[in-house]
């Protein structure tokens, strides 16, 4: 009988017992559902069985791995519910992107199909029936050729295209009733684990809302995010225009030698979007402050430089200003709970000084601009003066740029606010979307190593606190922007791959960041690499991989 050590206590179990059965004994000790286990240092799904002695710990929905396992399982259940409601209409679900706490999904059939509230309610009812039935989710390893045949029979051309470039000769396939599917990551053992959800009709598709990681036992419906939705849809339309819906399409383009043209088209589309924003700024004659904000690794610096060039084509004279220069002295910076400095809260900036300087500039006065010395942790005055003329505008970049408290004294008509982020719309396949945070994390890993000599381990370890700062200081204000800009490029993960892989491989198995590194490496394995020499020198992607013509 295997001996399992749980919380320091050894206990014998029958050989062949499932991890789910063991987890049920301990569930009452946790305030969230157990989603998986870590057994002898490896993540194991609950449907797996115990075959030997080992140390075991539990992973709940409040853990990142467990939360993603829950979301993934819920997506498979949604796909199944849509198929069941559709019947002989053979409806397909495509998970497009997130909107707040929900997933926007489009539904396609052999004939034109429109999603209304009645259809959404039928899908919701079927989803509830799946939960009540506690249908097992099983996993089986198939030879690659057999897997391709299974997906062909289910008319899943996106998965067939993806598997064309898979190096492994085998693949794991999950089964839920009559649905066979491939998912990038772990799954729950049956459908009863998904207790809370909401399904609504939304812009001709479905909005599928699940609990957040912080509130795993209830639904938190987000405020409407129409600007964000429109920005994501524009990027999706660009992908469709270039014939790229998923990674398989991108890989085909790389291997067929068409990637250079696609890169140039993508860059031209982004440049036209930047030019459009510049024209809107020019047409608002009272604008003197262009406020740019966005989360980490969104490409703010490159965007600001490219926007400045476009503003010059209209006769405007842009002056870049970083809100970082208004940091208060380091010893006065607020602290996090762990005693570290909180550089991301609004109180870390001298808001009063910023407003005084900007108000004086707006009046036409000559102002000495501060510069923050990151070595000494002090703000300095180094004789840099600025005075605004008729055609001068300030391009101000910083995480609090959209927060009205940051620029409270400035007239609203003098400000033009821009939200920028890397809003990935490319999918692995129709059912496996690429989280926006994954694209940004990979960008930051590569840039931190190149510009700061930081290891991937350090960047990953800090990512949780970075994300928390974004949730508090950036995302709540994104809908207040006058314009949104998506800096993600369809091709960029194929370019980032050869830079990121060696950095991720350097993380050892005994380090807590290993599981995240392993997940990202598996994710990058889907992509055929693209040589960065193909990128234009002003590409936003070059802010991360190097070779930019801007000081980034």
Secondary structure by P-SEA (a helix, b strand, c coil): cbbbbcccbbbbbcccccaaaaaaaccccccccccccccccccccccccccccbbbbbbccccaaaaaaaaaaaaaaaaaaaaaaacccbbbbbbccccccbbbbbbbcccbbbbcaaaaaaaaaaaaaaaaabbbbbbbbbcaaaaaaaaaaacaaaaaaaaccccccbbbbbbcccccccccccccccccccccccccccccbbbbbbbccccccbbbbbcccaaaaaaaaaaaaaaaaaccccaaaaaaaaaacaaaaaaaaaaaaaaaaaaaaaaaaaaccccccbbbbbccccaaaaaaaaaaaaaaaacbbbbbbbcccccccccccccccccccccccccccaaaaaaaaaaaaaaccccbbbbbcccccccccccbbbbbcccbbbbcccccccccccccccccccbbbbbbcccccccccccbbbbaaaaaaaaaaaaaaacccccaaaaaaaaaaaaaaaacccccccccccbbbbccccccccccccccccccccccccccaaaaaaaaaaaacccccccccccccccccccccccccccc
